[in-house]
């Protein structure tokens, strides 16, 4: 499933990008870019001895009950 998701995401990105590359070269370059980014994140985390860059940050967005007109 993970491989299928990676392929589908790469093909969708190819479609949206409008690049002149073919779908397979675009997919390969996209996945290599993701691997390089991940490698850099892990390397930096290990070098600094922290897991902070590896932990997800969850944000909660509070939505007001009041509309612009002042009524719920």
N, C-alpha and C positions, 0 to 999 in steps of 0.2 A: 504494500500500500504506500509506503514511504517513497519508493522509486516511482510509482505511478503518479503520486502527487508532485514530485520534483519534475517529472517530464511534462505533465499538464501545465504546471505553473510556468515552466520555461517556454512552452509553446504559446501560451496566452500572452506572455511578455513579448515574444517575437511578433505576434500579431499586432500588438499595441504599439510596438516601437517603430514600425515602418522602416526598419533597416533593410539594406540590400543584401545582407547575409542570408543564406538559406536557413531553414528551421533547425537542422541538426548542428551546423557550426555555431549558430546563435545559442542553442541549448547547451552545447559543450562549453562555450566561453562563459555563459551565465553560471553554470555549476562550478567551473574553475574559479570564477570570481567569488562565489559564495564560500568555497573551500579556503581560498586565500584570506578572506575576511575573518572566517572562524579561526584559522590558524593564528592570525595576528592577535585576536582577542585572547585566545588561550595562552599564547606566548607571553603577552603582556601581563596577564593575570598571574602566571607562574613566576615571571621575573620579579613582580612586585609582592608576591606572596599573599595575594588577596583573591577571594572569590567574588568580590563585588561586581566585576564586569560580567560574570557568568550567571548571576542571579537575576531573574526577571523582576522588573519594577511594575507593580500593579498600581494603577491610579483609579481612584473613585471620583466620578464626576457627579456632583450634586446638582439636581435640577430643581429649580424653584417651582413651587405650586402656583405661583402667581403669574399671570400672563401680563403682557405689556399694558393692558387696559386696567390693571389693578384688581381683577377678579379671578378666582380660581377657575 
